[in-house]
Amino acid sequence: MDKKVILIAGDDSSGRRKGLSDLLQTWGVSPDDLDFESCIASEREPSSWIASAQQIPFLADSRVVVVRNVGRLDPEKFTFNLAEVPESGRIILVGDDEIGDESRTATIESNITKWGKKVSKFGAVVRFDLPKKSLSSDALRDKALEFGKKMSPAAAALLAEMKSDHPGDAYAEVEKLALYVGEAPAITEKDIRDTVSPDQEYNVFQLVDAIVAGQSATALGLLKLMLSKSNKVQEQAFGKLFPLISRHFRLLWQARLILDEGASFSNLSQAVKDQLPAKSIADEKDWSQRRFIQAAKKVNYQKLSRAMDLLVEADAQLKGQKPSYTPVETLETMLLRMTQVFKS
């Protein structure tokens, strides 16, 4: 590729890494060469990247500057001109994966989009994107085979469930798992449980399963795990925990309705469809539908209604509308009362 400025982006982490490696190989430059330089975007201003690329190559045809984590910088906040990169210079911007909450992730993605618009005027944008369809167990098994590892359907299904909200993370996890198991020929369910950090949605599934099963100790342990990701308990409760638990209870209600009507997802009558909201359990992933149906067998409308009342009550307590304990104690009390409802 003869472009002077290139942005490598997309949610396929392994694809980005290979793309960068292939590009450096094409230009005949390696990270150990004198004509190679790498930096983190947030540590230097864009004008300094260009200045580095303007230096005359010593032993190669081009001087290559790789800028990692470019999503950390908003290009509109800086003054620079990519057209000043000389014919002997190359700048590779990489939109690496970042860790953070939804707000930070949105900012990173927005910045990468802005960089794409800047780069496209002077160079090229190369994207490595994963399929936008729901995460497939078969796709994860195929990915494992690329690293010489087998993965059972059950193990792949578990990983798909744990990372269903972030397919890119799931594929990246396969690569890490392949390294973790070493010489072992297969990636097992135990390997996945031992090493993979599940999405919040998966943790809520586990939490609601524990509540419905009346397992108070398990429910409290999962709550502690979820709250450990931030010291802002109320922010966690209002921003994620309450909305997700409420959503799960509503979907359980819909699953109970489908069971009572003797229907199935492959054959929903119009009468059942008319009782479901516009966006319903019918729109959920296959594995999600199966889990809700299994859980719905253990509940009835009265218990679900009472559990939702307890959620509303805890919401009011955290907002100061009702007497309460500390935020953590309020949430723990809510879970204990919920598990008692489903035990009875």
Sequence and secondary structure as in RCSB ss.txt:
>XXXX:A:sequence
MDKKVILIAGDDSSGRRKGLSDLLQTWGVSPDDLDFESCIASEREPSSWIASAQQIPFLADSRVVVVRNVGRLDP
EKFTFNLAEVPESGRIILVGDDEIGDESRTATIESNITKWGKKVSKFGAVVRFDLPKKSLSSDALRDKALEFGKK
MSPAAAALLAEMKSDHPGDAYAEVEKLALYVGEAPAITEKDIRDTVSPDQEYNVFQLVDAIVAGQSATALGLLKL
MLSKSNKVQEQAFGKLFPLISRHFRLLWQARLILDEGASFSNLSQAVKDQLPAKSIADEKDWSQRRFIQAAKKVN
YQKLSRAMDLLVEADAQLKGQKPSYTPVETLETMLLRMTQVFKS
>XXXX:A:secstr
   SEEEEESS HHHHHHHHHHHHHHTT  TTSTTEEEEEGGGS HHHHHHHHTS  SSSS EEEEEE GGGS G
GGS   GGGS TTEEEEEE       HHHHHHHHHHHHHHHHHHHTTSEEEE    SS   HHHHHHHHHHTT E
E HHHHHHHHHHTTT HHHHHHHHHHHHHHHTT SEE HHHHHHH    HHHHHHHHHHHHHTT HHHHHHHHHH
HHTT S HHHHIIIIIHHHHHHHHHHHHHHHHHHHTT BTTB  HHHHHHS SS GGGS HHHHHHHHHHHTT  
HHHHHHHHHHHHHHHHHHTTSS    HHHHHHHHHHHHHHHHH 
